[in-house]
């Protein structure tokens, strides 16, 4: 049975989006990519800085409220519905809740063939990428580098600290069979 979903989990600026783009280039079948950034951009503006939505602290800390949690759950189930309808999907995710976040995705993706990939990056390197991007709250990369992996189990882990996105994508593609 072929993999239907690839879940890339890693902290901000770890290199998940670059790996996803490379996977789309090298995989023979079309794969859609959806990420937490896509969900964030789809939120109404008032939810992007509120206690009920999602808020970013000055140190890069991310806090999610009940309204965001409801939409996030709907989001994951919607992605699963697309896969059930025949799409192959790469999920670019940040498990702020570690194992609890993975459990939520496991529930949504129940019955699907999933490859769980941990995307690691040294926090100092990720922080440098974050600064160069200029579109992130300073501190997110450092604060998320380890916490997103806490208690999470993977089929494969890649480290973008010294490995280019394309090489990581090739390692992932090899695991797809």
C-alpha positions as CSV (number, residue, x, y, z in Angstrom):
1,X,0.0,0.0,0.0
2,X,1.3,3.4,-0.9
3,X,1.7,6.3,1.5
4,X,-1.1,8.8,1.1
5,X,0.0,11.5,3.6
6,X,3.4,12.8,4.6
7,X,3.4,14.7,7.9
8,X,6.4,17.0,8.3
9,X,6.7,18.2,11.9
10,X,9.3,20.7,13.0
11,X,9.7,24.1,14.6
12,X,9.5,27.4,12.8
13,X,12.2,27.9,10.2
14,X,13.4,24.2,10.4
15,X,13.0,23.8,6.7
16,X,9.7,22.0,6.3
17,X,8.3,24.1,3.5
18,X,11.5,23.8,1.5
19,X,11.4,20.0,1.9
20,X,7.7,19.9,0.9
21,X,8.5,21.9,-2.3
22,X,11.3,19.5,-3.1
23,X,9.1,16.5,-2.5
24,X,6.5,17.9,-4.9
25,X,9.3,18.2,-7.5
26,X,10.8,14.7,-7.2
27,X,7.7,12.5,-6.4
28,X,6.2,11.0,-9.6
29,X,2.6,11.6,-8.6
30,X,1.1,15.0,-7.8
31,X,1.1,15.9,-4.0
32,X,-0.7,18.8,-2.5
33,X,1.0,20.7,0.3
34,X,-0.9,22.3,3.2
35,X,0.6,23.8,6.3
36,X,-0.1,25.6,9.5
37,X,0.9,28.8,7.7
38,X,-2.0,28.2,5.2
39,X,-4.4,27.8,8.1
40,X,-3.1,31.0,9.7
41,X,-3.5,33.0,6.5
42,X,-7.1,31.7,6.2
43,X,-8.1,33.0,9.7
44,X,-10.1,36.2,10.1
45,X,-7.7,39.0,11.0
46,X,-9.2,39.4,14.5
47,X,-8.3,35.8,15.4
48,X,-4.6,36.3,14.5
49,X,-4.0,38.2,17.7
50,X,-6.5,37.2,20.3
51,X,-7.0,35.0,23.3
52,X,-9.6,32.9,21.6
53,X,-7.6,32.6,18.3
54,X,-3.8,32.6,18.2
55,X,-1.4,35.0,19.8
56,X,2.3,35.5,19.6
57,X,4.3,36.6,22.6
58,X,7.4,38.9,22.3
59,X,9.6,35.9,22.9
60,X,8.1,33.9,20.1
61,X,5.8,31.9,22.4
62,X,2.6,30.9,20.6
63,X,-0.7,30.6,22.5
64,X,-3.8,29.1,20.9
65,X,-7.3,29.6,22.2
66,X,-10.5,27.6,21.9
67,X,-11.8,29.1,18.7
68,X,-8.4,28.4,17.0
69,X,-8.4,24.8,18.4
70,X,-11.9,24.2,16.9
71,X,-10.8,25.5,13.5
72,X,-7.5,23.6,13.7
73,X,-9.4,20.3,14.3
74,X,-11.7,21.0,11.4
75,X,-8.6,21.8,9.3
76,X,-7.0,18.4,10.0
77,X,-10.3,16.6,9.3
78,X,-10.7,18.5,6.1
79,X,-7.2,17.5,4.9
80,X,-8.1,13.9,5.7
81,X,-11.3,14.2,3.7
82,X,-9.2,15.3,0.7
83,X,-7.0,12.3,1.1
84,X,-10.0,10.0,1.4
85,X,-11.3,11.6,-1.9
86,X,-8.0,10.6,-3.7
87,X,-5.5,13.4,-3.1
88,X,-2.1,12.8,-1.8
89,X,-1.1,15.4,0.8
90,X,2.1,16.7,2.5
91,X,1.3,18.3,5.8
92,X,3.7,21.0,6.9
93,X,3.0,21.2,10.7
94,X,4.3,22.5,14.0
95,X,3.2,20.3,16.8
96,X,3.0,22.9,19.6
97,X,1.5,20.3,21.8
98,X,4.1,17.6,21.0
99,X,2.5,14.2,21.3
100,X,-1.0,15.6,22.0
101,X,-0.8,17.4,18.6
102,X,0.3,14.2,16.9
103,X,-2.6,12.3,18.6
104,X,-5.1,14.8,17.1
105,X,-3.6,14.3,13.7
106,X,-3.6,10.5,14.1
107,X,-7.3,10.6,14.9
108,X,-8.0,12.8,11.9
109,X,-5.9,10.6,9.6
110,X,-7.2,7.3,10.9
111,X,-7.4,4.6,8.2
112,X,-4.9,6.4,6.0
113,X,-1.3,5.4,5.2
114,X,0.8,8.1,6.8
115,X,4.6,8.7,6.9
116,X,5.5,10.7,10.0
117,X,8.7,12.8,9.5
118,X,10.5,14.8,12.2
119,X,12.3,17.8,10.7
120,X,15.0,18.9,13.1
121,X,17.3,21.8,12.9
122,X,19.8,23.3,15.4
123,X,18.0,26.1,17.2
124,X,20.7,28.7,16.4
125,X,20.6,27.8,12.7
126,X,16.8,28.0,12.7
127,X,17.0,31.4,14.5
128,X,19.3,32.7,11.8
129,X,16.9,31.5,9.1
130,X,14.0,33.2,11.0
131,X,15.9,36.5,11.1
132,X,16.7,36.3,7.4
133,X,13.0,35.6,6.5
134,X,11.7,38.6,8.4
135,X,8.2,37.3,8.4
136,X,8.2,35.5,11.8
137,X,8.1,36.7,15.4
138,X,11.6,36.7,16.7
139,X,12.1,33.8,19.1
140,X,9.7,31.3,17.5
141,X,12.5,29.2,16.0
142,X,14.4,28.8,19.3
143,X,11.2,28.2,21.4
144,X,9.9,25.6,19.1
145,X,13.0,23.7,18.1
146,X,12.7,21.0,20.7
147,X,9.2,21.3,22.2
148,X,7.5,20.3,18.9
149,X,9.2,16.9,19.1
150,X,8.4,16.1,22.7
151,X,6.8,12.7,22.9
152,X,6.3,12.5,19.1
153,X,7.1,9.2,17.3
154,X,8.4,9.2,13.8
155,X,8.9,6.8,10.9
156,X,11.9,9.0,9.8
157,X,13.8,12.0,11.1
158,X,15.8,14.4,9.0
159,X,18.0,17.3,10.1
160,X,18.3,20.4,8.0
161,X,21.1,21.9,10.1
162,X,23.7,20.8,7.5
163,X,21.6,18.9,5.0
164,X,19.9,20.6,2.1
165,X,16.1,20.4,1.6
166,X,16.5,18.3,-1.6
167,X,18.6,15.7,0.1
168,X,16.1,15.5,3.0
169,X,13.3,15.1,0.4
170,X,15.2,12.3,-1.3
171,X,15.5,10.5,2.1
172,X,11.8,10.8,2.6
173,X,11.0,9.7,-1.0
174,X,13.1,6.5,-0.4
175,X,10.9,5.7,2.6
176,X,7.7,5.9,0.4
177,X,8.7,2.7,-1.4
